[in-house]
């Protein structure tokens, strides 16, 4: 019984921690992902232009 309650409390704590981390850091991470995607797209465009 105590083991089951402790496990549930631990999982709830992990979920709360993950939610707080997501809310705090989601915008900077999204900006970095957007920059990376833009660089990759530009690189692919340049390579395609060079081929033609």
mmCIF file as gemmi writes it, N, C-alpha and C atoms, coordinates in Angstrom:
data_model
loop_
_atom_site.group_PDB
_atom_site.id
_atom_site.type_symbol
_atom_site.label_atom_id
_atom_site.label_alt_id
_atom_site.label_comp_id
_atom_site.label_asym_id
_atom_site.label_entity_id
_atom_site.label_seq_id
_atom_site.pdbx_PDB_ins_code
_atom_site.Cartn_x
_atom_site.Cartn_y
_atom_site.Cartn_z
_atom_site.occupancy
_atom_site.B_iso_or_equiv
_atom_site.pdbx_formal_charge
_atom_site.auth_seq_id
_atom_site.auth_asym_id
_atom_site.pdbx_PDB_model_num
ATOM 1 N N . UNK Axp A 1 ? 0.837 -1.202 0 1 0 ? 1 A 1
ATOM 2 C CA . UNK Axp A 1 ? 0 0 0 1 0 ? 1 A 1
ATOM 3 C C . UNK Axp A 1 ? 0.875 1.257 0 1 0 ? 1 A 1
ATOM 4 N N . UNK Axp A 2 ? 1.81 1.343 0.934 1 0 ? 2 A 1
ATOM 5 C CA . UNK Axp A 2 ? 2.684 2.517 1.024 1 0 ? 2 A 1
ATOM 6 C C . UNK Axp A 2 ? 3.553 2.622 -0.223 1 0 ? 2 A 1
ATOM 7 N N . UNK Axp A 3 ? 4.018 1.463 -0.708 1 0 ? 3 A 1
ATOM 8 C CA . UNK Axp A 3 ? 4.853 1.432 -1.905 1 0 ? 3 A 1
ATOM 9 C C . UNK Axp A 3 ? 4.078 1.98 -3.11 1 0 ? 3 A 1
ATOM 10 N N . UNK Axp A 4 ? 2.831 1.593 -3.229 1 0 ? 4 A 1
ATOM 11 C CA . UNK Axp A 4 ? 1.98 2.037 -4.34 1 0 ? 4 A 1
ATOM 12 C C . UNK Axp A 4 ? 1.739 3.545 -4.267 1 0 ? 4 A 1
ATOM 13 N N . UNK Axp A 5 ? 1.471 4.055 -3.075 1 0 ? 5 A 1
ATOM 14 C CA . UNK Axp A 5 ? 1.249 5.49 -2.884 1 0 ? 5 A 1
ATOM 15 C C . UNK Axp A 5 ? 2.523 6.261 -3.198 1 0 ? 5 A 1
ATOM 16 N N . UNK Axp A 6 ? 3.665 5.749 -2.75 1 0 ? 6 A 1
ATOM 17 C CA . UNK Axp A 6 ? 4.944 6.418 -3.003 1 0 ? 6 A 1
ATOM 18 C C . UNK Axp A 6 ? 5.234 6.465 -4.498 1 0 ? 6 A 1
ATOM 19 N N . UNK Axp A 7 ? 4.935 5.369 -5.192 1 0 ? 7 A 1
ATOM 20 C CA . UNK Axp A 7 ? 5.151 5.331 -6.642 1 0 ? 7 A 1
ATOM 21 C C . UNK Axp A 7 ? 4.264 6.363 -7.341 1 0 ? 7 A 1
ATOM 22 N N . UNK Axp A 8 ? 3.013 6.444 -6.937 1 0 ? 8 A 1
ATOM 23 C CA . UNK Axp A 8 ? 2.081 7.409 -7.524 1 0 ? 8 A 1
ATOM 24 C C . UNK Axp A 8 ? 2.549 8.843 -7.284 1 0 ? 8 A 1
ATOM 25 N N . UNK Axp A 9 ? 2.995 9.116 -6.053 1 0 ? 9 A 1
ATOM 26 C CA . UNK Axp A 9 ? 3.475 10.462 -5.719 1 0 ? 9 A 1
ATOM 27 C C . UNK Axp A 9 ? 4.705 10.824 -6.554 1 0 ? 9 A 1
ATOM 28 N N . UNK Axp A 10 ? 5.598 9.854 -6.756 1 0 ? 10 A 1
ATOM 29 C CA . UNK Axp A 10 ? 6.8 10.09 -7.545 1 0 ? 10 A 1
ATOM 30 C C . UNK Axp A 10 ? 6.423 10.412 -8.998 1 0 ? 10 A 1
ATOM 31 N N . UNK Axp A 11 ? 5.489 9.645 -9.555 1 0 ? 11 A 1
ATOM 32 C CA . UNK Axp A 11 ? 5.08 9.885 -10.945 1 0 ? 11 A 1
ATOM 33 C C . UNK Axp A 11 ? 4.396 11.239 -11.099 1 0 ? 11 A 1
ATOM 34 N N . UNK Axp A 12 ? 3.591 11.622 -10.107 1 0 ? 12 A 1
ATOM 35 C CA . UNK Axp A 12 ? 2.941 12.935 -10.131 1 0 ? 12 A 1
ATOM 36 C C . UNK Axp A 12 ? 3.999 14.039 -10.084 1 0 ? 12 A 1
ATOM 37 N N . UNK Axp A 13 ? 5.009 13.856 -9.224 1 0 ? 13 A 1
ATOM 38 C CA . UNK Axp A 13 ? 6.098 14.832 -9.123 1 0 ? 13 A 1
ATOM 39 C C . UNK Axp A 13 ? 6.85 14.972 -10.427 1 0 ? 13 A 1
ATOM 40 N N . UNK Axp A 14 ? 7.143 13.849 -11.074 1 0 ? 14 A 1
ATOM 41 C CA . UNK Axp A 14 ? 7.838 13.893 -12.371 1 0 ? 14 A 1
ATOM 42 C C . UNK Axp A 14 ? 6.983 14.629 -13.402 1 0 ? 14 A 1
ATOM 43 N N . UNK Axp A 15 ? 5.698 14.36 -13.406 1 0 ? 15 A 1
ATOM 44 C CA . UNK Axp A 15 ? 4.79 15.029 -14.353 1 0 ? 15 A 1
ATOM 45 C C . UNK Axp A 15 ? 4.739 16.532 -14.125 1 0 ? 15 A 1
ATOM 46 N N . UNK Axp A 16 ? 4.672 16.94 -12.865 1 0 ? 16 A 1
ATOM 47 C CA . UNK Axp A 16 ? 4.649 18.371 -12.54 1 0 ? 16 A 1
ATOM 48 C C . UNK Axp A 16 ? 5.964 19.022 -12.952 1 0 ? 16 A 1
ATOM 49 N N . UNK Axp A 17 ? 7.081 18.362 -12.662 1 0 ? 17 A 1
ATOM 50 C CA . UNK Axp A 17 ? 8.393 18.895 -13.049 1 0 ? 17 A 1
ATOM 51 C C . UNK Axp A 17 ? 8.51 19.05 -14.552 1 0 ? 17 A 1
ATOM 52 N N . UNK Axp A 18 ? 8.061 18.036 -15.293 1 0 ? 18 A 1
ATOM 53 C CA . UNK Axp A 18 ? 8.135 18.093 -16.75 1 0 ? 18 A 1
ATOM 54 C C . UNK Axp A 18 ? 7.264 19.224 -17.288 1 0 ? 18 A 1
ATOM 55 N N . UNK Axp A 19 ? 6.093 19.409 -16.703 1 0 ? 19 A 1
ATOM 56 C CA . UNK Axp A 19 ? 5.19 20.483 -17.149 1 0 ? 19 A 1
ATOM 57 C C . UNK Axp A 19 ? 5.816 21.853 -16.911 1 0 ? 19 A 1
ATOM 58 N N . UNK Axp A 20 ? 6.418 22.055 -15.742 1 0 ? 20 A 1
ATOM 59 C CA . UNK Axp A 20 ? 7.051 23.346 -15.427 1 0 ? 20 A 1
ATOM 60 C C . UNK Axp A 20 ? 8.228 23.6 -16.362 1 0 ? 20 A 1
ATOM 61 N N . UNK Axp A 21 ? 9.051 22.577 -16.602 1 0 ? 21 A 1
ATOM 62 C CA . UNK Axp A 21 ? 10.197 22.725 -17.507 1 0 ? 21 A 1
ATOM 63 C C . UNK Axp A 21 ? 9.715 23.081 -18.914 1 0 ? 21 A 1
ATOM 64 N N . UNK Axp A 22 ? 8.641 22.417 -19.37 1 0 ? 22 A 1
ATOM 65 C CA . UNK Axp A 22 ? 8.11 22.685 -20.71 1 0 ? 22 A 1
ATOM 66 C C . UNK Axp A 22 ? 7.626 24.123 -20.81 1 0 ? 22 A 1
ATOM 67 N N . UNK Axp A 23 ? 6.889 24.579 -19.805 1 0 ? 23 A 1
ATOM 68 C CA . UNK Axp A 23 ? 6.355 25.938 -19.84 1 0 ? 23 A 1
ATOM 69 C C . UNK Axp A 23 ? 7.472 26.972 -19.802 1 0 ? 23 A 1
ATOM 70 N N . UNK Axp A 24 ? 8.526 26.699 -19.04 1 0 ? 24 A 1
ATOM 71 C CA . UNK Axp A 24 ? 9.602 27.664 -18.885 1 0 ? 24 A 1
ATOM 72 C C . UNK Axp A 24 ? 10.513 27.712 -20.103 1 0 ? 24 A 1
ATOM 73 N N . UNK Axp A 25 ? 10.797 26.559 -20.677 1 0 ? 25 A 1
ATOM 74 C CA . UNK Axp A 25 ? 11.813 26.492 -21.724 1 0 ? 25 A 1
ATOM 75 C C . UNK Axp A 25 ? 11.273 26.215 -23.12 1 0 ? 25 A 1
ATOM 76 N N . UNK Axp A 26 ? 9.969 26.131 -23.301 1 0 ? 26 A 1
ATOM 77 C CA . UNK Axp A 26 ? 9.438 25.77 -24.618 1 0 ? 26 A 1
ATOM 78 C C . UNK Axp A 26 ? 9.716 26.851 -25.663 1 0 ? 26 A 1
ATOM 79 N N . UNK Axp A 27 ? 9.606 28.136 -25.297 1 0 ? 27 A 1
ATOM 80 C CA . UNK Axp A 27 ? 9.815 29.2 -26.28 1 0 ? 27 A 1
ATOM 81 C C . UNK Axp A 27 ? 11.259 29.251 -26.777 1 0 ? 27 A 1
ATOM 82 N N . UNK Axp A 28 ? 12.272 29.262 -25.89 1 0 ? 28 A 1
ATOM 83 C CA . UNK Axp A 28 ? 13.654 29.261 -26.396 1 0 ? 28 A 1
ATOM 84 C C . UNK Axp A 28 ? 13.967 28.035 -27.253 1 0 ? 28 A 1
ATOM 85 N N . UNK Axp A 29 ? 13.451 26.873 -26.847 1 0 ? 29 A 1
ATOM 86 C CA . UNK Axp A 29 ? 13.706 25.654 -27.616 1 0 ? 29 A 1
ATOM 87 C C . UNK Axp A 29 ? 13.049 25.756 -28.982 1 0 ? 29 A 1
ATOM 88 N N . UNK Axp A 30 ? 11.83 26.268 -29.037 1 0 ? 30 A 1
ATOM 89 C CA . UNK Axp A 30 ? 11.143 26.411 -30.316 1 0 ? 30 A 1
ATOM 90 C C . UNK Axp A 30 ? 11.886 27.383 -31.226 1 0 ? 30 A 1
ATOM 91 N N . UNK Axp A 31 ? 12.42 28.468 -30.659 1 0 ? 31 A 1
ATOM 92 C CA . UNK Axp A 31 ? 13.173 29.43 -31.463 1 0 ? 31 A 1
ATOM 93 C C . UNK Axp A 31 ? 14.417 28.783 -32.05 1 0 ? 31 A 1
ATOM 94 N N . UNK Axp A 32 ? 15.126 27.994 -31.248 1 0 ? 32 A 1
ATOM 95 C CA . UNK Axp A 32 ? 16.334 27.309 -31.729 1 0 ? 32 A 1
ATOM 96 C C . UNK Axp A 32 ? 15.985 26.306 -32.825 1 0 ? 32 A 1
ATOM 97 N N . UNK Axp A 33 ? 14.889 25.571 -32.644 1 0 ? 33 A 1
ATOM 98 C CA . UNK Axp A 33 ? 14.464 24.603 -33.655 1 0 ? 33 A 1
ATOM 99 C C . UNK Axp A 33 ? 14.097 25.322 -34.946 1 0 ? 33 A 1
ATOM 100 N N . UNK Axp A 34 ? 13.45 26.478 -34.815 1 0 ? 34 A 1
ATOM 101 C CA . UNK Axp A 34 ? 13.057 27.26 -35.988 1 0 ? 34 A 1
ATOM 102 C C . UNK Axp A 34 ? 14.3 27.752 -36.739 1 0 ? 34 A 1
ATOM 103 N N . UNK Axp A 35 ? 15.301 28.244 -35.997 1 0 ? 35 A 1
ATOM 104 C CA . UNK Axp A 35 ? 16.55 28.691 -36.621 1 0 ? 35 A 1
ATOM 105 C C . UNK Axp A 35 ? 17.215 27.542 -37.362 1 0 ? 35 A 1
ATOM 106 N N . UNK Axp A 36 ? 17.277 26.377 -36.719 1 0 ? 36 A 1
ATOM 107 C CA . UNK Axp A 36 ? 17.908 25.212 -37.329 1 0 ? 36 A 1
ATOM 108 C C . UNK Axp A 36 ? 17.166 24.804 -38.601 1 0 ? 36 A 1
ATOM 109 N N . UNK Axp A 37 ? 15.838 24.803 -38.548 1 0 ? 37 A 1
ATOM 110 C CA . UNK Axp A 37 ? 15.035 24.438 -39.713 1 0 ? 37 A 1
ATOM 111 C C . UNK Axp A 37 ? 15.279 25.428 -40.847 1 0 ? 37 A 1
ATOM 112 N N . UNK Axp A 38 ? 15.327 26.722 -40.528 1 0 ? 38 A 1
ATOM 113 C CA . UNK Axp A 38 ? 15.555 27.733 -41.563 1 0 ? 38 A 1
ATOM 114 C C . UNK Axp A 38 ? 16.931 27.567 -42.207 1 0 ? 38 A 1
ATOM 115 N N . UNK Axp A 39 ? 17.957 27.311 -41.406 1 0 ? 39 A 1
ATOM 116 C CA . UNK Axp A 39 ? 19.305 27.096 -41.946 1 0 ? 39 A 1
ATOM 117 C C . UNK Axp A 39 ? 19.319 25.891 -42.884 1 0 ? 39 A 1
ATOM 118 N N . UNK Axp A 40 ? 18.665 24.827 -42.463 1 0 ? 40 A 1
ATOM 119 C CA . UNK Axp A 40 ? 18.643 23.602 -43.266 1 0 ? 40 A 1
ATOM 120 C C . UNK Axp A 40 ? 17.914 23.847 -44.586 1 0 ? 40 A 1
ATOM 121 N N . UNK Axp A 41 ? 16.796 24.544 -44.538 1 0 ? 41 A 1
ATOM 122 C CA . UNK Axp A 41 ? 16.031 24.829 -45.754 1 0 ? 41 A 1
ATOM 123 C C . UNK Axp A 41 ? 16.842 25.693 -46.707 1 0 ? 41 A 1
ATOM 124 N N . UNK Axp A 42 ? 17.516 26.715 -46.176 1 0 ? 42 A 1
ATOM 125 C CA . UNK Axp A 42 ? 18.344 27.577 -47.02 1 0 ? 42 A 1
ATOM 126 C C . UNK Axp A 42 ? 19.482 26.792 -47.662 1 0 ? 42 A 1
ATOM 127 N N . UNK Axp A 43 ? 20.094 25.888 -46.898 1 0 ? 43 A 1
ATOM 128 C CA . UNK Axp A 43 ? 21.191 25.079 -47.41 1 0 ? 43 A 1
ATOM 129 C C . UNK Axp A 43 ? 20.7 24.187 -48.557 1 0 ? 43 A 1
ATOM 130 N N . UNK Axp A 44 ? 19.555 23.577 -48.373 1 0 ? 44 A 1
ATOM 131 C CA . UNK Axp A 44 ? 18.99 22.709 -49.413 1 0 ? 44 A 1
ATOM 132 C C . UNK Axp A 44 ? 18.667 23.534 -50.656 1 0 ? 44 A 1
ATOM 133 N N . UNK Axp A 45 ? 18.099 24.722 -50.475 1 0 ? 45 A 1
ATOM 134 C CA . UNK Axp A 45 ? 17.79 25.595 -51.608 1 0 ? 45 A 1
ATOM 135 C C . UNK Axp A 45 ? 19.052 25.952 -52.392 1 0 ? 45 A 1
ATOM 136 N N . UNK Axp A 46 ? 20.136 26.304 -51.677 1 0 ? 46 A 1
ATOM 137 C CA . UNK Axp A 46 ? 21.404 26.639 -52.346 1 0 ? 46 A 1
ATOM 138 C C . UNK Axp A 46 ? 21.936 25.455 -53.145 1 0 ? 46 A 1
ATOM 139 N N . UNK Axp A 47 ? 21.88 24.272 -52.542 1 0 ? 47 A 1
ATOM 140 C CA . UNK Axp A 47 ? 22.376 23.073 -53.233 1 0 ? 47 A 1
ATOM 141 C C . UNK Axp A 47 ? 21.558 22.782 -54.471 1 0 ? 47 A 1
ATOM 142 N N . UNK Axp A 48 ? 20.259 22.961 -54.406 1 0 ? 48 A 1
ATOM 143 C CA . UNK Axp A 48 ? 19.415 22.736 -55.57 1 0 ? 48 A 1
ATOM 144 C C . UNK Axp A 48 ? 19.707 23.746 -56.679 1 0 ? 48 A 1
ATOM 145 N N . UNK Axp A 49 ? 19.934 25.006 -56.273 1 0 ? 49 A 1
ATOM 146 C CA . UNK Axp A 49 ? 20.259 26.04 -57.264 1 0 ? 49 A 1
ATOM 147 C C . UNK Axp A 49 ? 21.588 25.739 -57.944 1 0 ? 49 A 1
ATOM 148 N N . UNK Axp A 50 ? 22.562 25.254 -57.179 1 0 ? 50 A 1
ATOM 149 C CA . UNK Axp A 50 ? 23.859 24.922 -57.762 1 0 ? 50 A 1
ATOM 150 C C . UNK Axp A 50 ? 23.757 23.767 -58.747 1 0 ? 50 A 1
ATOM 151 N N . UNK Axp A 51 ? 22.872 22.832 -58.493 1 0 ? 51 A 1
ATOM 152 C CA . UNK Axp A 51 ? 22.706 21.698 -59.393 1 0 ? 51 A 1
ATOM 153 C C . UNK Axp A 51 ? 22.133 22.138 -60.74 1 0 ? 51 A 1
ATOM 154 N N . UNK Axp A 52 ? 21.284 23.146 -60.724 1 0 ? 52 A 1
ATOM 155 C CA . UNK Axp A 52 ? 20.608 23.575 -61.962 1 0 ? 52 A 1
ATOM 156 C C . UNK Axp A 52 ? 21.405 24.562 -62.713 1 0 ? 52 A 1
